[in-house]
Amino acid sequence: MSRLGVALGAQPPTFSGLAGMGDIMATCASMQSRNTQVGVRLGKGESIAAIVGSMNMVAEGVKSSSAVVKLAQQHGVEMPIAEQVALVCEGTMSAEDSLRALMSRSVRSE
């Protein structure tokens, strides 16, 4: 996300503060997070359609992932995790297959 933000004109330190890392930590560590709930349920084998269909509130990551990937592509920013998230959220790839795709990438500093 920081690479995309910088490509769009943001200052790198912005992503180290509460609006960046703080939000990511809250999203990843709290079962109150709708995005976390979606991820946990995907990990248990539920389909994205079943998960979204059962939720009363919106998990923003499901709705925004495709737009983030499109924006990154327009600006030449590689975002492999976001790309896989979007594929899962679109229902075109399973979470298991997306994890395999990410884990099979060549090792490099990112």
SEFIDREN-391514 format. One record per residue: x negated, y negated, z negated of N, C-alpha, C in turn; residue in one letter. Coordinates in pm, whole numbers. Atoms other than C-alpha are relative to their C-alpha. Example, Ala and Ser with C-alpha at 12.3 -4.5 7.8 and 13.67 -1.06 7.14 Angstrom:
BEGIN
n.c1,n.c2,n.c3,ca.c1,ca.c2,ca.c3,c.c1,c.c2,c.c3,res
-89,119,0,-1230,450,-780,-90,-120,0,a;
82,119,6,-1367,106,-714,77,-109,-73,s;
This chain:
BEGIN
n.c1,n.c2,n.c3,ca.c1,ca.c2,ca.c3,c.c1,c.c2,c.c3,res
-83,119,0,0,0,0,-87,-125,0,m;
85,119,5,-284,-237,-77,-58,-32,138,s;
53,27,-135,-430,-195,273,105,-70,86,r;
-106,65,-77,-95,-286,426,22,-142,-49,l;
-18,135,55,-51,-581,191,-109,-95,45,g;
113,84,-43,-397,-715,273,11,-30,149,v;
-18,23,-144,-329,-670,646,108,-104,27,a;
-109,97,-15,-18,-883,596,-32,-133,-67,l;
42,128,56,-213,-1156,414,-5,-8,-152,g;
4,2,146,-193,-1059,46,-144,2,-50,a;
131,-4,65,-487,-1097,-191,-16,137,-67,q;
20,-133,60,-637,-760,-301,31,9,-150,p;
-28,-13,144,-615,-839,-677,150,11,-34,p;
-143,-8,24,-237,-864,-645,41,144,-30,t;
-38,-140,13,-221,-485,-625,-57,65,-126,f;
57,-53,123,-420,-439,-946,82,-41,-123,s;
-78,51,113,-168,-623,-1165,131,73,-18,g;
-129,-61,31,182,-550,-1291,85,24,123,l;
-82,-16,-121,342,-600,-950,-51,115,87,a;
58,-108,-79,110,-339,-800,-10,129,-80,g;
23,-123,77,-32,-73,-1029,105,20,-109,m;
-102,-12,104,220,-150,-1302,127,63,53,g;
-122,-55,-60,511,-77,-1073,-21,146,40,d;
29,-138,-40,346,238,-937,0,91,-122,i;
5,-81,121,278,366,-1289,141,23,-56,m;
-137,-15,51,636,300,-1398,80,95,88,a;
-73,-86,-93,771,470,-1087,-44,146,-15,t;
51,-138,4,548,776,-1120,13,67,-136,c;
5,-59,134,559,824,-1496,135,7,-71,a;
-128,5,70,921,761,-1584,107,84,67,s;
-113,-77,-54,1204,1008,-1539,122,-90,20,m;
-106,97,-27,1424,697,-1537,-9,-52,144,q;
21,45,-137,1279,620,-1193,77,90,97,s;
-75,-78,-100,1513,727,-915,-94,66,100,r;
97,-59,-92,1214,784,-687,-67,122,-62,n;
57,-115,68,1058,1015,-946,100,115,-4,t;
-103,-102,2,1386,1201,-981,10,71,134,q;
-4,-60,-134,1394,1255,-604,-120,92,18,v;
121,-82,-15,1036,1383,-608,4,128,-80,g;
-9,-120,84,1097,1623,-894,97,100,62,v;
-100,-89,-59,1405,1762,-725,-51,61,132,r;
61,-55,-121,1219,1799,-394,-97,112,-38,l;
95,-100,47,950,1987,-585,66,129,-46,g;
-75,-119,42,1216,2225,-712,68,69,117,k;
-52,-65,-119,1318,2303,-355,131,-53,54,g;
-125,56,-52,1629,2089,-309,-28,-77,129,e;
16,77,-124,1683,1928,29,23,-148,-27,s;
-18,144,16,1664,1552,68,147,-37,17,i;
-142,30,-22,2022,1551,197,82,31,-126,a;
-73,-37,121,2150,1731,-114,-31,-97,-114,a;
39,92,107,1955,1503,-346,67,-135,18,i;
-58,132,-26,2066,1178,-183,152,4,-13,v;
-145,-14,7,2423,1304,-157,54,7,-141,g;
-45,-15,138,2439,1369,-531,-30,-122,-87,s;
41,116,80,2294,1034,-642,104,-112,10,m;
-90,114,3,2513,744,-749,-71,-131,32,n;
79,120,-25,2231,492,-711,-103,29,109,m;
95,-14,-110,1977,430,-436,-142,21,-53,v;
144,-15,24,1622,562,-456,-68,-77,113,a;
51,90,-104,1449,277,-273,-102,62,92,e;
102,-63,-82,1162,491,-150,57,81,115,g;
-65,-78,-105,1397,713,48,43,-92,113,v;
-50,93,-101,1546,414,226,-111,-79,69,k;
101,91,-55,1228,211,276,-120,68,65,s;
123,-65,-47,967,473,367,-20,-12,151,s;
14,10,-146,1039,468,741,-39,-140,43,s;
32,139,-35,1026,88,753,-145,-33,-35,a;
139,23,40,693,85,566,-95,60,103,v;
85,-66,-100,543,333,812,1,-77,131,v;
-10,77,-125,669,134,1109,-82,-129,-10,k;
75,123,21,524,-188,967,-150,27,1,l;
143,-37,3,190,-17,899,-51,29,140,a;
40,-31,-138,176,115,1255,-13,-127,83,q;
5,127,-73,249,-233,1393,-126,-79,-32,q;
118,75,42,-50,-366,1199,-127,85,-1,h;
118,-86,-11,-286,-74,1265,-53,49,-133,g;
40,-47,132,-291,40,903,40,146,-16,v;
-28,-143,20,-321,412,836,53,21,-141,e;
-61,-28,131,-91,527,554,50,144,-1,m;
-38,-141,-11,-95,908,550,103,46,-103,p;
-98,-42,101,96,948,224,137,-56,36,i;
-128,61,-38,368,705,332,59,70,122,a;
-48,-70,-119,391,884,667,66,132,-38,e;
-57,-128,42,451,1218,497,127,-21,-82,q;
-121,31,78,700,1066,252,115,-30,95,v;
-105,36,-96,893,921,545,53,125,72,a;
-44,-123,-67,902,1258,723,91,83,-90,l;
-83,-75,94,1040,1425,412,133,-71,-20,v;
-123,76,22,1293,1146,355,91,0,123,c;
-80,-10,-123,1406,1169,717,54,141,19,e;
-44,-138,-10,1454,1542,667,-64,78,113,g;
65,-67,-112,1216,1632,949,-116,90,-44,t;
107,-85,51,954,1797,725,30,32,-146,m;
-20,-37,140,970,1986,398,-110,-63,-86,s;
100,53,93,790,1855,91,-122,91,-3,a;
110,-96,2,581,2172,91,-91,-17,122,e;
79,18,-122,471,2124,453,-73,-134,1,d;
65,130,7,397,1757,392,-121,4,-93,s;
113,-15,91,177,1845,97,-114,73,68,l;
104,-73,-75,-9,2096,312,-70,-92,100,r;
59,91,-99,-60,1832,582,-95,-99,-67,a;
89,95,71,-204,1586,329,-124,69,-53,l;
114,-70,60,-426,1843,162,-97,54,105,m;
88,-51,-105,-566,1959,496,-74,-111,73,s;
75,112,-62,-692,1612,591,-147,11,-36,r;
144,-2,30,-1067,1573,613,-28,-92,-119,s;
35,76,119,-1228,1444,294,-76,-125,42,v;
69,126,-26,-1330,1079,303,42,-100,-107,r;
-33,105,96,-1326,766,93,116,-81,52,s;
-117,78,-42,-988,598,106,37,-98,-108,e;
